[in-house]
Amino acid sequence: MPIEIHQFPCLSDNYGFLAHDPASGETAAIDTPDADEYLRQAESKGWTITQVWNTHWHPDHAGGNLAIKETTGCTITAPEGEGGKIAGVDRAVKAGDRVTLGSIEADVMDVAGHTLGHIAYHLPSDQVAFVGDSVFALGCGRMFEGTPQMMWDSLKRIRALPPETVLYCAHEYTLANAEFAESIDPENLILRDYVKNVRGKRARDEWTVPTQLGREIAANPFLRADDPVLQQAMGHAGDEVATFAAIRTAKDNF
């Protein structure tokens, strides 16, 4: 029986996700930016949060852990590499570990760069991945703690997933990301169509998340730092790490 994913906006530009296994009745909160909203959304679905899966330590991803745990008695899974910065952790996990929601299995991926311990949860059977702030629709997370090499390696790990994988990223940043992507890759016809679609959705106040990996591989400049066209445009022919770093710096200053 496939997983059910309930998405909802919270805080100023976050998305919340509840992952529900119909067979077991278990429900995982994917990060906890707003405990009250997560609890309201779970109640509206008739679900009880039994687990929390944190991707990284930032307060808009783990700040609601204790409130949800106090209300529901859930267990909290969080990245080992975040060095004790996350409250209420019952199980610390790292790349190569596996977590379960009922009979549904998720592989833990190392996607460090935004923070040093950032992880993602990939559910092969359902072809979905919860990627936190590692990659966005047409973007990627800022490197608050990691290096360009670390972040680029993480994005390549995401890029290696099956192209039909649906990426649940945590923020509605796509319009700003689209305008930047167009500025450095103006001849990309797939990107051009993507941007047109994004502008239409945002004009109608529609969500642009989740996104499909295959489309991101074709259009997201942060996943294409090894593309000779972008390397030339950024002035670093033959150097994918330097190209990625230049793209990230350009976006930071856009």
Residue, then its C-alpha position, 0 to 999 in steps of 0.5 A: m500500500p503506497i505512502e500517503i503524503h500530506q503537504f501544507p504551508c507553515l511559517s512564512d515560506n516553509y512546507g510541512f509534510l506528514a507521511h502516513d502508512p495506511a497499513s500500520g497507521e503510523t505517521a511521520a512528521i518530516d521536520t517540525p517547523d511549527a508544532d501547533e500547525y503539524l498537530r492541527q494538520a494531523e488531527s484534520k487527517g485523523w492521523t496521530i504523529t508517531q515519529v519525527w524524521n529530522t533532516h537538520w538542526h535549524p529551528d525551522h526544521a527541528g524547533g517543534n520536536l519537543a512540543i510534538k513529542e510531549t503531545t503524542g509520545c512520538t519517537i524522534t529520528a535525527p542526523e547523527g552529524e548535527g552534534g547534539k543540536i537537535a532536541g528530543v532525539d531517540r535515534a541518531v542516524k547516518a548515511g547508509d542507515r534505514v528507517t521504517l514507517g510501518s513496513i515502508e523503508a527509507d534510506v538515509m542519505d548524506v546531503a551535507g553542505h547546508t549544515l554539516g550533518h544534513i540528511a535526506y530520506h529516500l523511500p525507494s518503494d514510493q519513489v520519493a525523497f524528503v530533502g530538507d534544504s539540500v536541494f530546492a526546485l531550481g535551487c539548492g540550500r545556502m552553504f552555512e556550514g559546508t564547503p563547495q566540494m561537500m555540497w556538490d558531492s551531496l547534490k550529485r548523490i541526489r542527482a543519482l537517484p532515479p529521475e522519476t523520484v519526487l523531491y519534497c523540499a522544504h521551502e517555496y523559493t522557486l520563483a526567485n530561483a527561477e529568475f536566477a537560473e534564467s540569468i545564467d542559463p538563458e538558452n536552456l529551453i527546458l528551463r524556459d518552459y519550467v520558468k513559465n510554468v512556475r510564474g503561472k503557478r505563483a500568479r495563481d498562488e499555487w505551490t511549486v513543490p514537490t518537484q521531479l528529479g528528472r526535470e531538475i537535472a535538466a533545468n536546475p543549474f546547481l545540479r549541472a555544474d559539470d555541464p560545459v555550457l554552465q562551466q563556460a558561462m561561469g568562467h571555470a571550464g573543466d572545473e565542476v567544483a569551482t563552477f558550483a561555487a561560482i553559481r552558489t556565490a552568484k545566487d547569494n548576491f543575486 
